Amino acid sequence: MYTKMVSLYFFVCINSLIIYVNTRSINTPAVCKLAPQPGPCYSYNPRYFFNDETKTCELFIYGGCQGNGNNFETQKDCMSLCSLTSSVSLRRSTRDAENAADPSIDPNSEQATSNKTTVITATEQPTNTTEPPRKREDICFQPFAEGTCKENLIRYYYDPEVNKCIKFIFKGCFQYDNNFEKLEDCESLCVIPDKQSR
C-alpha cells in the first residue's frame, strides 16, 4: 500500500509540474507587454502594438526611429506573435495507480489492475488567429499616401469622389491599404459599376 501511495504522489507531482510548464509556455511573449514607443523622430508611420490589457493589436503612430519591439507593420504580424497562439487541452485516461508514472504501460493491458486512478495530460493545441475578411469600405475609403522614401513605384488608389482608381508614384516606406500594385485589383474591389456610368 505504501508503494502505491508513493507512486501516486510522485505521479501527481510530475503531472502538476507538466501542466504548470505547459500553461506558462503559452503566456504572452515579454515584448508584447511593452508600452507603445513612438520614438523621438517625426516620421508618420502607422504601426500596431499589442495591448496586453485588452489582448488586441491597436494602431499607433511610430516616428521612425528607436522605439521597442512591440511595433508591427501589420495587424496580422502583431496578432501572430502576441495573441495566444495555443491553448491547453486536457486529455483524460485511466491507469493503474501503481504504474501511473510509467506511460509505457497500457491501461488496458494485463499489468493494469482494478486499482485505477485518473490521469490528466496537458497538451498544447493551436487556436485560430485568422483575421476576419476586411470590408471594401475599410480599404477603399482610406486616404492614399505617396510614401516617405525614395522609390518610384507605379501604384493605384481609389478616389471615392470620382469613383475611379487613379495612378500615382509611390515612394515606399509608408502606405495605407488603399494602395494597389495593379489597376485591375483596385477597380475590382473599389469601383462601383453603376456609379461610374452616371
N, C-alpha and C positions, 0 to 999 in steps of 0.2 A: 504494500500500500504506500509506504514512504517513497519508493522509487517512482511510482506513478504520480504522486504529488509533486516530486521534484521535477519530473519530466513535464508535467503540465505547467508548473510555474515557469520553467525555462522557456517553454513554448510561448506562453502568454507574453513574457518579457520580450522575446525576439520579435513576435508579431507586432507588438506595440511600437517597437523601435522601427520596424519596416513601415508601418502606417505613418508614423511621425516623419520619417525621412521622405517618403513619397509625397506627403502633403506639403512639406516645406519646399520641395523642389519645384512646385508649381506656383509658388508665390510670384508676385510681380518683380521683374528684374530691378535692381537698385537704380539704374539710370532712369527708369520710368517714374521714380518717386521724386526726381529733381523738379524744382520750380522752373517755369519757362524763363530763359535768359535772352532778351533781345540783343544784348551786346552793346558796345559803345559806338558802333558805326551807324551810318544814316541811310543805308540802302533800304529798299522796301521789298522784303521777301516774305510773302505769306507762307507760314510753316505750321506744322501741327505738333502739339506736345500732348503727352498723356497726363491727364488729370487723375491722380491716384485717389482722390476723394470721390469723384463721380464715375470713375472707371471708364472714361470715354476719352477720345482724342479730340482736342479742341484747337481751333485756329488761333495763331498769334502772329505778330509781325516781327521777323528777325532782321536785325540791322545789317547782317552780312559778315560779321567777324566776331570771334571769341564765342561766347555762349557756352552751352553744355551739350551733352549727348541726348537730352530729351528734346530733340529738334529733328523733325522728319519732313521731307518734301511732300509726301502724300499721306493721306489718312490711312490708306491701306498699309503702308510701311509701319506707321505708328501702331496700328492695331495688331499687325502680325508679330511685333516684338513685345508689346506691352499688355495686350489683353490676355486674360487667362487662356493659355493655349492647350491646357489639358485639364481633365477633371479626374477625381479619384473614383474608381469603380470598385465596389466591394463584391467579391465572389465568395459564396459560402459553400463549404463542403463538410462532410462528416468524416472523422478519422478517429482511430483508436487513440485514447489518451496517452498510453504508454509510448506509442510510436508517432505522436503528433509532431515532434521536432524532426522526424525523418520523412522528407517529401517523397522518397523513393518507394515508400510502402503504399500500395494501392488500398484505399479504404474498403474495397470490395473483395480483397484477397483473403486467403485462409489465415494470414497473420493477424488480420483485424479481429478483434473480439467484440463482445456485446457492450463493453465499457467504452462508449463513444463520447466524443466531445465535438463541438462545432469549431471549425477552423474558418477564419475570415481572412482572405488575402486581398491586399490593396494593389490595384494596377492602375496605371495612368492611361487615359484614353483621350485622343484629340477631340476638341469641340469645334463646332463650325464657327469660324470667324469671318465668313464671307460677308462682304458689304452688300446691302440691298442695291438693286439697279438704280442708277441715278435718273431723275426725271429730265425731260427735254429742257424745262424751264431752268433747272439747276445749272445747266451747261450753256445753253444758247443765250441766256439773258445776262450772263456775266459780262463785265467790261472786257475789252481786249487790252493787251499790254504789248508794247513793242519790245520789251526786254531791256536789260541794263548792260549787256556785254557787247562784244564787237563782232559777233557773227552776222551773216547776211543770208537768212533763210526765208524762202518764199512760203508764206502761210496764208490762211484764210480765217476770217472771223465773221460771225453773223451779226448783222445790224438789224435789230427788230423794227426800227423806224421805217426802213425801206424794204424789209423782208427779203434781204439779199445777203449772200456771202461775199465779202469784199477781200480782195488780195492786199497783203501788206508785207513789209520786210520785218522779220522777227530777228532781234539782236541776240536772243538766247538769255539764259540765266534766270529769267522770271517770266511766268506766264499764268494766266487763268486757264480754265478748261475750254473757254471759247477761243481756241487756237487749234486749227486743223491743218494737217500736212497736205490733205487732198481736198480740192473743191467739192468733189462728189460726196465726201464724208460730211462736210459742213451742210451741203444742200439737203442730203437725205435725212439728216437729223433735225435741222433747224428751219428750213424754208417751208412755209405753209402754202401749199399749191393754190388754193382758192384765193388767198390774199394777193398772191403775186400777179394773177391775171387781171386784177381790177385796175 
